[in-house]
Amino acid sequence: MKKEYNKIGIVAGPCSAENRGQMLETAKGLKNIGVGTIRAGLWKPRSRFGTFEGVGEHGLVWLNEIQQELGLKVMTEVALPSHVEAVMKAGIDMVWIGARTSVNPFMIHELAEALKGCDIPVWIKNPVCPDVELWIGAVERLQHAGLKDIRIIHRGFCTVGHHPYRNAPLWELAEDFRTRFPGMPFYCDPSHIAGKRELVPSVCEKALSLHIDGLFIESHCCPQEALSDSSQQLTPAALSGLLDSLHVSIEK
């Protein structure tokens, strides 16, 4: 008997927008498998000085081209009020707040103030440290600013001894968080939990067993050439194969 496929939300795209060709090729590949929202980092909070820190505002032109030519929604990470100003001016569909930002209440306050009145979905990742109250507080600050469409991304936590993963999933913390915001869309980022593409499927399986709403996953047209997080990204074709193996289809 053929197994019925469950529908879930999918947001996919490269860790970083690197150049126009890479973005368009990846977006076309993802559109072909049914993905409707493309993610790509423009400003990258890297650990070490001198590493690739993103193309910045220049990449907004490529995201606009994907919107206009392919009819896809696009989103990028914001960490400063100036980022919010730039993406709103460019008409970007959604934004996310990363784990290195959600860990700092002062930064969240500044972003919440900058996002006031913005009628777009705002996604927020868990803080890098395993502190549920800090995660809850970040959401509360966004709510206090009047934001109505807030969505959650679980990307794992930095802990000692989280082998074999890049970031420890600590599923029990994620489940604890969900009890506080039961109606909020909750996605898992298996790429940042796994850190290695061969571990992504098992992370997805566990996340799906917890009845998450979708996956926020990294996909690149040529992962081996990626300027950041090359080891955890999947090609669009590999992503399609993964979803098929998980018996899920993309919710429109």
Secondary structure, 3 states (H helix, E strand, C coil): CCCCCEEEEEEEECCECCCHHHHHHHHHHHHHCCCCEEECECCCCCCCCCCCCCCHHHHHHHHHHHHHHHCCEEEEECCCHHHHHHHHHHCCCEEEECHHHHCCHHHHHHHHHHHCCCCCCEEEECCCCCCHHHHHHHHHHHHHCCCCCEEEEECCECCCCCCCCCCECCHHHHHHHHHHCCCCCEEECHHHHHCCHHHHHHHHHHHHHCCCCEEEEEECCCHHHCCCCHHHCECHHHHHHHHHHCCEEECC
